């Protein structure tokens, strides 16, 4: 396996695990980056940019070109290749309301209707801003699924959620808002700042930190983004949380209209994530596009300075990783832990240690930080597996980082 990039002394286990992902776990194209105390210590990439093996011109390997010559080899993953990271977007998006709170522009304990009056209907008058971030708002589903066009038009999602009746009393329980998180956060940010969430991230987070991260991909950057697609499961998937567990896990899965199925099916038919229109949409739950380097650098700036830039003040960092929701998740039907917008370390989302916070993306991607060790990590892939969390490739890399940062007695 021809792996590109750099690894500092002591972090060789991460490179070894990255190689094994290609050799044993069916990786096709991926990148991983690690920062420690604000400094990049791992930056690796390998494989092909497109899961399908297309080259930059869209040819398949072995195709014959217009001039009758053989098609070129599949384009390799490059130093600046970016991919859609699905729900790993949520972690970066969560930083926006926390930064607005830090700047005194938003009250986490205010009703959402304070900023978005139309939301105060159908039993949602007591939904607080912190409920949106901790998946306690009770609106993970829509009574009528949106079409792909409605999902990305910037209006229909917020309008539907404003009219939606909660599935449970807001604030009393939690359930993963897989897709509705997009329109909840986007509309809240727009009402508070007058800017779209993608623009806010670009101007206030990505530009100062020099991140190749977008919620709403600019047309001029589209050539850098690879195509994603499904890949077969490895023989052993470890602790990966599936979207459709065995029925023995929950009676809810026997009902085609279960909360889980409805929460993951709020856009029907399923949108094409390789479609330029989808990639250009501002979907902070699932539509972010990033390099591994950008994810790692962003999380590094949440826990400390990176080249003179720091996102979270110490008090905000404490808020980000303080448990807000824990226990059986009404949507994922397993025990989950959430802070304000971030998944916290636990069986459903194994990260580096008890104080770690971040967010996986369904199918593989992962971004997180561990303040105690000063570690921040980003992983992106073009091969999407069925797991919602704990992807075996990402977990192999997390274990390698743990090994690299532990004393011999602590290493796993």
Helices and strands as residue ranges (DSSP letters): E 4-7, H 12-24, E 29-36, E 39-47, E 83-84, H 88-102, G 112-114, G 117-119, H 129-133, H 148-151, H 156-163, H 180-193, H 197-201, I 202-206, H 207-209, E 213-214, G 219-224, E 229-230, E 241-242, G 247-249, G 251-254, H 259-264, H 276-280, E 289-290, H 292-303, H 314-320, E 325-328, E 335-338, E 343-344, E 357-360, E 366-370, E 375-381, E 383-384, E 387-389, H 392-405
